Amino acid sequence: MPVPQYPSRRMPPRRADVTELLETVLFCAIATVLIVRTELYLTNYPQVGGNGLHIAHLLWGGLLMLVSLSILLAFVVQSARRVAAVLGGIGLGLFIDEVGKFVTSDNNYFFKPAATIIYCFFVAFFLVIRQVERTREFTRREYLLNTIEAVKELPMMRMSEERRQRAMRMLERTDPADPLVPHLQRMLDDPRAGVTPHVGPITRAVHAVQARLRALVALPGFRSGIIVVFTAHVVFSAVGVSGLLAITDPHLGTHRIARSSGIHSIPYTEADRHFVQVALAVSTAVAIVLTLIGIERLLRRRMVSGYLMLEYGLLVSIFLTEVFAFVHSQFAAALGLVVNLVLLVIVRSALAQEHDDLEYSVP
């Protein structure tokens, strides 16, 4: 398929890593909400402040989003954008977690539809990311602009060989008649490109994890192993949700909240329990069906579509099942979230390997 020459006038040029950055924001926000809710539950909802004051964590979220914005405005290196995405995602999670206080007249953090509002917000965010990614193919001009962005790291000796190869692949998809192309080619051939830059401990740890994931995906028995793992995941998901559905304690989920006037309880009614259990059953069934379709396609060696279906099943679990699992069982749901996130990282690494960085390669 030929690469389009010019971007649409309705949309400004996109970054090549736009999906990666936005998804980092999204998943950091989701993890923050779940961690905060669990921590507050375990500590009996303490108040930060005193003498009539309460420093809501929404304020810390706003501060982190300000720091994230400041980093984006102040620095030009690619690593700054990744740091900003993580801090911005954490800040967004702290901010949206307190939405119940600001849609109720009595500032009720435990407003029952708050979980639904948060969930719908995250789903909408995810759909926007997918829309930005899939609206159209990257154009030659967008590849050119992203190559220019990449070579900005040359004067700082920060361009690794992996980034140089990625920039070269993007440059190959630009218009060869563009007068900037020869200059960019000479810059990427500069001896300073492809060196091993000095990196901090966090970056080294991230690179080490990425290398281990690539090595894991490259193992000869990886496909068979992933089929076994997801088959077990389906079984444990079904058993785990069946256990949750069997719980009929009418006091499950009752929260004790410390306030200046004493300890208040928010009951978990029979209607609430029934709704959450139905939501758990439906979302788990959808995730299991998607996972089974993915397993069947992997068995038929339809690798890309198989991994995609496994990814969709995990996303349903993260966006739907885990939300209601935390409402239903609080801290007990944290293990399931961790397992789903780990599996999602592995599946996405496998999918990237199958695509072989298709978005940057020449068709």
KEKE-3310 file (N, C-alpha, C; in steps of 0.2 Angstrom, whole numbers, plus 5000, padded with zeros to 4 digits):
npx = (5004:5003:5012:5003:5004:5002:4996:4980:4970:4962:4967:4981:4999:5004:5013:5025:5025:5013:5002:5009:5013:5000:4994:5002:4999:4985:4986:4993:4985:4974:4980:4983:4971:4965:4975:4975:4962:4962:4972:4966:4955:4961:4967:4957:4952:4959:4961:4970:4977:4969:4960:4948:4952:4956:4966:4964:4967:4965:4971:4985:4985:4982:4994:5004:5000:5002:5016:5019:5015:5024:5036:5035:5034:5046:5057:5066:5070:5067:5065:5060:5047:5041:5043:5034:5022:5020:5020:5009:4999:4998:4994:4982:4975:4974:4966:4954:4949:4942:4930:4917:4915:4913:4902:4891:4880:4884:4897:4901:4912:4910:4899:4888:4887:4900:4910:4906:4906:4920:4924:4918:4924:4937:4936:4931:4942:4951:4945:4947:4961:4962:4955:4963:4974:4970:4964:4969:4982:4999:5007:5018:5024:5022:5030:5042:5042:5043:5055:5064:5061:5067:5081:5085:5091:5104:5114:5116:5121:5113:5106:5102:5107:5096:5086:5091:5090:5076:5073:5079:5071:5059:5063:5065:5052:5048:5046:5057:5061:5060:5069:5075:5078:5091:5099:5095:5098:5112:5114:5109:5119:5130:5144:5141:5128:5119:5127:5130:5121:5123:5114:5101:5098:5084:5080:5089:5084:5072:5075:5082:5071:5063:5072:5073:5059:5059:5068:5061:5049:5055:5059:5058:5047:5038:5025:5017:5018:5012:4999:4996:4997:4986:4975:4975:4973:4960:4953:4955:4950:4936:4934:4937:4928:4916:4918:4917:4904:4897:4897:4887:4886:4877:4883:4895:4907:4904:4908:4918:4919:4929:4925:4923:4912:4911:4911:4905:4895:4893:4882:4882:4871:4858:4853:4864:4874:4869:4869:4883:4887:4881:4887:4900:4899:4895:4905:4916:4913:4913:4927:4932:4927:4933:4947:4947:4944:4956:4966:4962:4965:4979:4982:4980:4990:4988:4995:4995:4981:4977:4985:4980:4966:4968:4973:4962:4954:4960:4960:4946:4945:4953:4947:4934:4930:4939:4936:4923:4926:4935:4925:4917:4926:4937:4953:4956:4955:4966:4977:4972:4972:4985:4990:4983:4989:5002:5001:4996:5007:5016:5009:5008:5021:5024:5015:5020:5032:5028:5023:5034:5038:5030:5024:5034:5041:5046:5034)
npy = (4994:5011:5025:5038:5055:5068:5074:5074:5089:5091:5085:5087:5083:5067:5060:5046:5037:5039:5031:5023:5032:5038:5026:5023:5034:5030:5017:5020:5028:5020:5010:5018:5022:5010:5006:5017:5016:5003:5005:5015:5008:4998:5006:5011:5023:5036:5054:5067:5079:5090:5098:5102:5103:5095:5087:5083:5069:5073:5085:5082:5075:5085:5093:5084:5082:5095:5096:5086:5092:5103:5097:5092:5105:5110:5102:5093:5080:5063:5054:5063:5064:5051:5051:5061:5056:5045:5052:5061:5051:5045:5057:5060:5048:5050:5062:5058:5049:5055:5059:5057:5066:5078:5077:5077:5084:5083:5080:5066:5054:5040:5039:5030:5028:5032:5023:5018:5030:5033:5021:5022:5034:5030:5020:5028:5036:5026:5022:5034:5034:5023:5027:5038:5031:5023:5030:5034:5029:5033:5047:5052:5064:5065:5054:5060:5071:5065:5058:5069:5073:5062:5064:5074:5070:5067:5078:5077:5065:5054:5045:5029:5013:5006:5016:5023:5014:5013:5026:5027:5018:5025:5036:5030:5029:5041:5055:5053:5063:5074:5089:5088:5075:5070:5077:5073:5059:5060:5064:5054:5044:5049:5047:5048:5043:5029:5025:5019:5027:5036:5031:5031:5023:5019:5019:5009:4998:4997:4994:4982:4974:4975:4968:4956:4952:4952:4941:4931:4930:4926:4913:4895:4887:4896:4899:4888:4888:4900:4897:4887:4894:4904:4895:4890:4902:4905:4895:4898:4910:4908:4900:4908:4919:4912:4909:4921:4925:4916:4921:4927:4936:4949:4960:4962:4972:4983:4999:5008:5024:5037:5051:5068:5068:5055:5037:5032:5021:5014:5005:4989:4985:4973:4974:4981:4971:4961:4967:4969:4956:4951:4959:4955:4942:4943:4951:4943:4931:4937:4940:4927:4921:4928:4926:4912:4911:4917:4908:4897:4902:4904:4890:4887:4893:4906:4919:4934:4938:4929:4934:4946:4944:4938:4949:4958:4951:4952:4966:4968:4961:4970:4982:4980:4968:4969:4981:4979:4968:4974:4982:4973:4964:4971:4972:4959:4958:4963:4954:4948:4959:4962:4950:4950:4962:4959:4948:4955:4964:4954:4948:4959:4962:4950:4952:4964:4958:4949:4958:4964:4978:4984:4996:5005:4999:4997:4994)
npz = (5000:4995:5003:5010:5005:5011:5027:5034:5033:5044:5055:5065:5062:5069:5082:5081:5091:5097:5102:5111:5121:5125:5130:5141:5149:5152:5158:5169:5176:5178:5186:5197:5202:5207:5216:5225:5230:5236:5246:5254:5259:5266:5276:5283:5278:5280:5285:5278:5286:5298:5311:5305:5292:5276:5266:5250:5239:5226:5224:5225:5213:5204:5205:5201:5187:5183:5185:5175:5163:5164:5162:5149:5142:5145:5141:5128:5125:5121:5132:5142:5138:5141:5155:5158:5154:5163:5175:5173:5170:5183:5191:5184:5188:5202:5202:5195:5203:5214:5209:5213:5224:5218:5210:5218:5230:5244:5244:5242:5243:5241:5233:5224:5209:5206:5203:5191:5183:5183:5177:5164:5159:5158:5148:5137:5135:5131:5119:5112:5110:5102:5091:5087:5083:5073:5063:5051:5039:5043:5036:5023:5026:5040:5044:5040:5049:5061:5060:5060:5073:5080:5077:5084:5096:5093:5095:5109:5111:5114:5106:5104:5096:5093:5092:5082:5071:5071:5067:5054:5047:5047:5040:5027:5023:5020:5008:4995:4987:4994:5000:5013:5016:5012:5021:5033:5032:5032:5044:5052:5049:5055:5066:5079:5081:5086:5096:5113:5124:5139:5153:5166:5181:5181:5168:5163:5170:5164:5151:5153:5156:5145:5136:5141:5139:5125:5123:5129:5121:5109:5112:5107:5112:5115:5109:5112:5126:5129:5126:5135:5147:5145:5144:5157:5163:5159:5166:5179:5180:5178:5189:5200:5198:5200:5213:5219:5216:5223:5236:5248:5259:5266:5272:5265:5259:5266:5271:5283:5288:5294:5302:5307:5315:5320:5317:5301:5292:5276:5268:5259:5249:5245:5232:5226:5227:5219:5207:5205:5205:5193:5183:5185:5181:5167:5161:5164:5156:5143:5142:5143:5132:5122:5124:5122:5109:5104:5108:5100:5088:5089:5090:5077:5071:5067:5071:5073:5074:5084:5095:5096:5099:5112:5118:5118:5126:5138:5140:5142:5154:5162:5161:5163:5171:5182:5188:5194:5202:5211:5218:5223:5231:5235:5241:5238:5225:5219:5216:5204:5196:5194:5188:5176:5170:5169:5160:5149:5146:5141:5130:5122:5119:5112:5101:5095:5091:5081:5072:5069:5070:5061:5058:5056:5046:5028:5016)
capx = (5000:5008:5011:5000:5009:5001:4991:4973:4970:4958:4971:4988:5003:5005:5019:5025:5024:5007:4999:5012:5013:4994:4992:5005:4995:4979:4987:4996:4979:4970:4983:4983:4964:4965:4980:4972:4956:4964:4976:4961:4951:4966:4969:4951:4950:4961:4961:4976:4975:4966:4956:4943:4955:4957:4970:4961:4972:4964:4976:4991:4984:4983:5001:5007:4998:5006:5023:5020:5015:5030:5041:5033:5036:5053:5063:5065:5072:5061:5064:5056:5040:5040:5042:5028:5017:5019:5018:5003:4994:4997:4990:4975:4971:4972:4961:4947:4947:4938:4925:4911:4915:4911:4895:4886:4880:4887:4904:4901:4917:4907:4894:4888:4889:4906:4914:4904:4908:4927:4925:4916:4929:4943:4934:4931:4949:4954:4943:4950:4967:4962:4953:4969:4979:4967:4960:4972:4989:5004:5009:5026:5026:5022:5036:5048:5043:5045:5062:5067:5061:5072:5088:5086:5095:5111:5119:5117:5124:5108:5103:5105:5107:5089:5082:5094:5087:5069:5073:5081:5065:5054:5065:5063:5045:5047:5046:5064:5062:5060:5076:5077:5079:5098:5102:5093:5102:5119:5114:5109:5125:5135:5147:5137:5122:5120:5132:5127:5121:5123:5107:5101:5096:5077:5080:5093:5080:5066:5079:5083:5064:5062:5077:5070:5053:5060:5071:5055:5045:5059:5060:5055:5041:5034:5018:5014:5018:5006:4992:4995:4996:4980:4970:4975:4970:4953:4950:4956:4945:4930:4933:4938:4922:4911:4918:4914:4896:4894:4897:4880:4886:4874:4887:4901:4908:4902:4914:4918:4923:4931:4923:4923:4906:4911:4912:4899:4895:4890:4880:4882:4864:4857:4853:4871:4877:4866:4871:4890:4888:4879:4892:4906:4898:4895:4912:4921:4911:4915:4934:4934:4926:4938:4953:4946:4945:4963:4969:4960:4969:4986:4983:4980:4995:4986:4998:4993:4975:4977:4987:4975:4960:4970:4974:4956:4951:4964:4957:4940:4946:4955:4942:4927:4930:4943:4932:4918:4930:4937:4919:4915:4930:4942:4960:4957:4955:4973:4981:4970:4974:4993:4991:4981:4993:5008:5000:4995:5013:5019:5005:5009:5028:5023:5012:5025:5037:5025:5022:5041:5038:5027:5022:5040:5045:5044:5029)
capy = (5000:5017:5029:5045:5061:5074:5073:5077:5095:5091:5082:5089:5077:5063:5057:5039:5034:5042:5026:5020:5037:5038:5020:5024:5038:5027:5012:5022:5031:5014:5007:5023:5022:5004:5006:5021:5013:4998:5008:5018:5003:4995:5010:5014:5030:5041:5060:5070:5086:5091:5104:5104:5103:5088:5088:5078:5067:5076:5091:5079:5073:5091:5095:5079:5084:5101:5094:5083:5097:5107:5093:5092:5111:5112:5097:5091:5073:5058:5051:5067:5063:5045:5052:5065:5051:5041:5056:5063:5046:5045:5063:5059:5043:5053:5067:5055:5044:5058:5062:5056:5072:5084:5077:5076:5090:5082:5078:5059:5050:5034:5040:5023:5028:5035:5018:5018:5036:5032:5016:5025:5039:5026:5017:5033:5037:5020:5022:5039:5032:5018:5031:5042:5026:5019:5035:5033:5028:5038:5050:5053:5070:5063:5051:5065:5075:5060:5057:5075:5073:5057:5066:5079:5067:5066:5082:5075:5058:5050:5040:5022:5010:5004:5022:5025:5010:5015:5033:5025:5015:5030:5040:5026:5030:5048:5056:5053:5069:5080:5091:5087:5068:5069:5080:5068:5053:5061:5065:5047:5041:5052:5042:5049:5040:5022:5024:5017:5033:5036:5030:5031:5016:5017:5017:5003:4993:4996:4991:4975:4971:4974:4963:4949:4950:4950:4935:4926:4929:4922:4906:4891:4885:4902:4899:4882:4890:4905:4893:4883:4899:4907:4890:4890:4909:4904:4891:4901:4916:4905:4897:4914:4923:4908:4909:4928:4924:4912:4925:4930:4940:4955:4965:4962:4979:4989:5003:5012:5030:5041:5058:5072:5067:5048:5032:5031:5015:5014:4998:4986:4982:4967:4976:4982:4965:4957:4971:4968:4949:4950:4962:4951:4936:4945:4953:4937:4927:4940:4939:4920:4919:4931:4922:4905:4913:4919:4901:4893:4905:4902:4883:4887:4897:4913:4922:4941:4938:4926:4938:4952:4942:4938:4956:4960:4947:4955:4972:4967:4960:4975:4988:4978:4963:4971:4986:4976:4964:4978:4984:4967:4961:4976:4970:4952:4958:4966:4949:4947:4964:4961:4945:4953:4967:4955:4945:4960:4966:4948:4947:4965:4960:4945:4955:4968:4954:4947:4964:4966:4985:4985:5003:5008:4996:4998:4989)
capz = (5000:4995:5009:5008:5005:5016:5032:5033:5036:5050:5061:5065:5062:5075:5084:5079:5097:5101:5105:5117:5126:5128:5134:5147:5154:5153:5162:5175:5179:5181:5192:5203:5205:5210:5222:5230:5233:5240:5252:5258:5262:5271:5282:5286:5275:5285:5283:5278:5288:5304:5313:5300:5285:5273:5259:5246:5235:5220:5224:5223:5206:5200:5205:5196:5180:5182:5184:5169:5158:5164:5159:5142:5139:5147:5139:5121:5124:5121:5139:5146:5137:5145:5162:5159:5153:5169:5181:5171:5172:5190:5193:5182:5192:5208:5200:5193:5209:5218:5205:5217:5228:5214:5206:5223:5234:5250:5243:5244:5239:5240:5228:5221:5202:5204:5199:5184:5180:5182:5171:5157:5157:5155:5142:5132:5134:5127:5112:5109:5109:5097:5085:5085:5080:5067:5059:5044:5039:5044:5029:5022:5030:5047:5045:5040:5055:5067:5059:5063:5081:5082:5076:5089:5101:5091:5098:5116:5112:5117:5101:5104:5089:5091:5090:5075:5066:5070:5063:5047:5044:5046:5034:5021:5021:5018:5001:4993:4983:4999:5001:5019:5017:5012:5027:5039:5031:5034:5052:5055:5047:5060:5071:5086:5081:5087:5102:5119:5128:5147:5155:5173:5184:5180:5161:5162:5172:5159:5145:5154:5156:5137:5133:5144:5136:5118:5123:5131:5115:5104:5114:5102:5114:5118:5107:5116:5133:5130:5125:5141:5152:5145:5146:5164:5165:5158:5171:5186:5180:5179:5196:5204:5198:5203:5221:5221:5215:5229:5242:5249:5265:5265:5274:5261:5255:5270:5273:5289:5286:5300:5301:5313:5319:5322:5312:5297:5288:5270:5267:5253:5249:5241:5225:5224:5227:5213:5201:5204:5203:5186:5179:5185:5177:5160:5159:5164:5151:5137:5142:5142:5125:5118:5126:5119:5101:5103:5109:5094:5082:5090:5088:5069:5069:5065:5077:5075:5076:5090:5100:5096:5103:5119:5121:5119:5132:5144:5141:5145:5161:5166:5160:5166:5177:5188:5191:5198:5207:5217:5221:5226:5236:5237:5241:5236:5218:5217:5213:5198:5191:5193:5183:5170:5168:5167:5154:5144:5143:5137:5124:5118:5117:5107:5095:5092:5088:5075:5067:5067:5070:5055:5057:5054:5040:5022:5014)
cpx = (5004:5006:5008:5005:5008:4996:4985:4973:4966:4961:4978:4993:5004:5012:5019:5023:5018:5003:5002:5012:5006:4992:4996:5002:4989:4981:4989:4990:4975:4973:4983:4976:4963:4969:4977:4966:4957:4968:4971:4957:4955:4967:4963:4950:4952:4961:4968:4975:4973:4963:4952:4946:4956:4960:4968:4967:4971:4969:4983:4991:4985:4990:5005:5006:5002:5013:5024:5020:5021:5036:5041:5035:5043:5059:5061:5067:5066:5060:5060:5048:5037:5038:5036:5022:5015:5017:5011:4997:4993:4992:4983:4971:4969:4966:4954:4945:4942:4932:4918:4910:4912:4905:4890:4886:4883:4894:4905:4906:4915:4901:4894:4890:4896:4911:4912:4906:4916:4928:4924:4921:4935:4942:4934:4938:4953:4952:4945:4957:4967:4960:4959:4974:4977:4964:4963:4979:4994:5006:5016:5028:5026:5028:5042:5048:5045:5053:5066:5067:5066:5079:5090:5091:5102:5116:5120:5119:5119:5104:5106:5104:5100:5085:5085:5091:5080:5069:5074:5075:5060:5056:5064:5056:5043:5047:5054:5066:5062:5068:5079:5080:5087:5101:5101:5097:5109:5119:5114:5115:5131:5137:5143:5131:5124:5125:5127:5127:5121:5116:5107:5098:5089:5077:5084:5088:5074:5069:5080:5076:5062:5066:5074:5064:5054:5063:5065:5051:5049:5060:5056:5048:5036:5026:5014:5013:5012:4999:4991:4993:4989:4974:4969:4971:4962:4949:4950:4951:4938:4929:4933:4931:4916:4912:4915:4906:4893:4894:4890:4880:4883:4878:4894:4901:4906:4908:4913:4922:4923:4929:4923:4917:4906:4912:4905:4900:4891:4888:4880:4876:4864:4856:4860:4875:4875:4869:4879:4891:4886:4884:4898:4905:4898:4902:4917:4919:4913:4923:4936:4933:4931:4945:4953:4947:4953:4967:4968:4964:4976:4987:4983:4985:4994:4988:4995:4986:4974:4979:4983:4969:4962:4971:4967:4952:4954:4961:4950:4940:4948:4950:4935:4927:4933:4939:4927:4921:4932:4931:4917:4919:4936:4949:4961:4957:4962:4977:4979:4972:4981:4994:4989:4986:5000:5007:4999:5002:5017:5015:5007:5016:5028:5020:5016:5030:5034:5024:5029:5041:5036:5026:5028:5044:5042:5040:5032)
cpy = (5006:5021:5036:5050:5066:5072:5076:5084:5096:5088:5084:5083:5074:5061:5049:5035:5036:5037:5024:5025:5038:5032:5020:5028:5034:5022:5014:5025:5025:5011:5012:5023:5016:5004:5011:5019:5007:5000:5011:5013:4999:4999:5014:5021:5035:5048:5063:5077:5086:5097:5107:5104:5095:5089:5082:5076:5070:5082:5088:5077:5079:5093:5090:5081:5091:5100:5090:5088:5102:5104:5093:5099:5113:5108:5095:5084:5069:5055:5056:5066:5056:5047:5056:5061:5047:5046:5059:5058:5045:5051:5062:5054:5046:5058:5063:5051:5048:5062:5062:5063:5078:5083:5076:5082:5089:5079:5071:5056:5043:5034:5033:5023:5030:5030:5018:5024:5035:5027:5019:5030:5035:5022:5022:5035:5032:5020:5028:5037:5027:5022:5035:5037:5024:5024:5034:5031:5034:5040:5051:5059:5069:5059:5055:5069:5071:5059:5063:5075:5068:5060:5071:5077:5066:5071:5080:5068:5053:5045:5033:5019:5008:5010:5024:5021:5011:5022:5031:5022:5020:5034:5036:5027:5037:5049:5057:5060:5075:5082:5090:5080:5067:5071:5075:5061:5054:5061:5058:5043:5044:5047:5043:5045:5032:5020:5022:5024:5031:5036:5029:5024:5014:5015:5011:4997:4992:4993:4984:4971:4970:4969:4956:4947:4948:4943:4929:4925:4925:4915:4901:4888:4890:4901:4894:4885:4895:4902:4890:4889:4902:4902:4890:4897:4908:4900:4894:4907:4914:4903:4903:4918:4918:4908:4916:4928:4920:4915:4928:4934:4947:4961:4966:4969:4985:4993:5007:5018:5035:5048:5062:5070:5059:5044:5031:5025:5016:5007:4996:4982:4976:4968:4978:4976:4961:4961:4969:4961:4948:4953:4958:4945:4937:4946:4947:4932:4930:4939:4932:4918:4922:4928:4915:4906:4914:4912:4897:4896:4904:4895:4882:4891:4904:4918:4929:4941:4935:4930:4944:4950:4941:4944:4959:4957:4950:4962:4972:4966:4966:4981:4986:4974:4966:4977:4984:4972:4968:4981:4979:4964:4965:4973:4963:4953:4961:4961:4948:4952:4964:4956:4947:4958:4964:4952:4949:4962:4960:4948:4953:4964:4955:4948:4960:4964:4951:4952:4966:4974:4987:4993:5007:5005:4998:4993:4986)
cpz = (5000:5001:5007:5009:5010:5021:5031:5036:5042:5056:5060:5064:5069:5076:5082:5085:5101:5105:5112:5123:5130:5132:5140:5152:5156:5159:5169:5179:5182:5187:5198:5206:5210:5217:5227:5234:5238:5247:5256:5262:5268:5277:5284:5284:5279:5281:5283:5280:5296:5306:5308:5293:5283:5267:5255:5241:5228:5219:5222:5215:5202:5200:5201:5189:5178:5181:5177:5163:5158:5161:5151:5138:5140:5143:5132:5120:5125:5128:5143:5144:5140:5152:5163:5158:5159:5174:5179:5172:5179:5193:5190:5186:5199:5208:5199:5199:5213:5215:5209:5222:5224:5209:5211:5228:5241:5250:5245:5240:5237:5236:5224:5213:5201:5201:5192:5180:5178:5176:5165:5155:5154:5149:5136:5130:5130:5120:5109:5106:5102:5090:5083:5081:5073:5062:5052:5045:5040:5037:5029:5026:5037:5048:5045:5046:5061:5066:5062:5071:5083:5082:5081:5095:5100:5095:5106:5117:5115:5112:5101:5097:5088:5089:5083:5070:5065:5066:5056:5044:5043:5040:5028:5019:5020:5010:4999:4990:4988:5000:5008:5020:5016:5018:5033:5038:5033:5041:5055:5054:5051:5065:5078:5086:5082:5093:5108:5123:5136:5149:5163:5175:5181:5172:5160:5164:5167:5153:5146:5154:5149:5134:5135:5140:5129:5118:5125:5125:5110:5106:5109:5105:5117:5116:5112:5124:5134:5130:5132:5147:5151:5146:5153:5167:5165:5164:5178:5186:5181:5186:5201:5204:5201:5211:5223:5221:5220:5235:5243:5256:5263:5267:5270:5258:5260:5272:5279:5288:5293:5298:5307:5318:5321:5316:5308:5293:5281:5268:5260:5252:5244:5234:5222:5223:5221:5207:5199:5202:5195:5182:5179:5181:5170:5158:5159:5158:5144:5137:5140:5135:5120:5118:5122:5111:5100:5104:5103:5088:5083:5088:5080:5066:5065:5071:5078:5077:5082:5096:5101:5101:5111:5122:5122:5125:5138:5145:5144:5152:5165:5166:5163:5172:5183:5192:5196:5203:5213:5221:5226:5232:5238:5236:5238:5228:5215:5213:5206:5193:5189:5188:5177:5166:5165:5160:5148:5141:5139:5131:5119:5115:5111:5100:5092:5088:5081:5070:5065:5066:5063:5053:5055:5047:5033:5019:5007)
residu = (MET:PRO:VAL:PRO:GLN:TYR:PRO:SER:ARG:ARG:MET:PRO:PRO:ARG:ARG:ALA:ASP:VAL:THR:GLU:LEU:LEU:GLU:THR:VAL:LEU:PHE:CYS:ALA:ILE:ALA:THR:VAL:LEU:ILE:VAL:ARG:THR:GLU:LEU:TYR:LEU:THR:ASN:TYR:PRO:GLN:VAL:GLY:GLY:ASN:GLY:LEU:HIS:ILE:ALA:HIS:LEU:LEU:TRP:GLY:GLY:LEU:LEU:MET:LEU:VAL:SER:LEU:SER:ILE:LEU:LEU:ALA:PHE:VAL:VAL:GLN:SER:ALA:ARG:ARG:VAL:ALA:ALA:VAL:LEU:GLY:GLY:ILE:GLY:LEU:GLY:LEU:PHE:ILE:ASP:GLU:VAL:GLY:LYS:PHE:VAL:THR:SER:ASP:ASN:ASN:TYR:PHE:PHE:LYS:PRO:ALA:ALA:THR:ILE:ILE:TYR:CYS:PHE:PHE:VAL:ALA:PHE:PHE:LEU:VAL:ILE:ARG:GLN:VAL:GLU:ARG:THR:ARG:GLU:PHE:THR:ARG:ARG:GLU:TYR:LEU:LEU:ASN:THR:ILE:GLU:ALA:VAL:LYS:GLU:LEU:PRO:MET:MET:ARG:MET:SER:GLU:GLU:ARG:ARG:GLN:ARG:ALA:MET:ARG:MET:LEU:GLU:ARG:THR:ASP:PRO:ALA:ASP:PRO:LEU:VAL:PRO:HIS:LEU:GLN:ARG:MET:LEU:ASP:ASP:PRO:ARG:ALA:GLY:VAL:THR:PRO:HIS:VAL:GLY:PRO:ILE:THR:ARG:ALA:VAL:HIS:ALA:VAL:GLN:ALA:ARG:LEU:ARG:ALA:LEU:VAL:ALA:LEU:PRO:GLY:PHE:ARG:SER:GLY:ILE:ILE:VAL:VAL:PHE:THR:ALA:HIS:VAL:VAL:PHE:SER:ALA:VAL:GLY:VAL:SER:GLY:LEU:LEU:ALA:ILE:THR:ASP:PRO:HIS:LEU:GLY:THR:HIS:ARG:ILE:ALA:ARG:SER:SER:GLY:ILE:HIS:SER:ILE:PRO:TYR:THR:GLU:ALA:ASP:ARG:HIS:PHE:VAL:GLN:VAL:ALA:LEU:ALA:VAL:SER:THR:ALA:VAL:ALA:ILE:VAL:LEU:THR:LEU:ILE:GLY:ILE:GLU:ARG:LEU:LEU:ARG:ARG:ARG:MET:VAL:SER:GLY:TYR:LEU:MET:LEU:GLU:TYR:GLY:LEU:LEU:VAL:SER:ILE:PHE:LEU:THR:GLU:VAL:PHE:ALA:PHE:VAL:HIS:SER:GLN:PHE:ALA:ALA:ALA:LEU:GLY:LEU:VAL:VAL:ASN:LEU:VAL:LEU:LEU:VAL:ILE:VAL:ARG:SER:ALA:LEU:ALA:GLN:GLU:HIS:ASP:ASP:LEU:GLU:TYR:SER:VAL:PRO)
# end
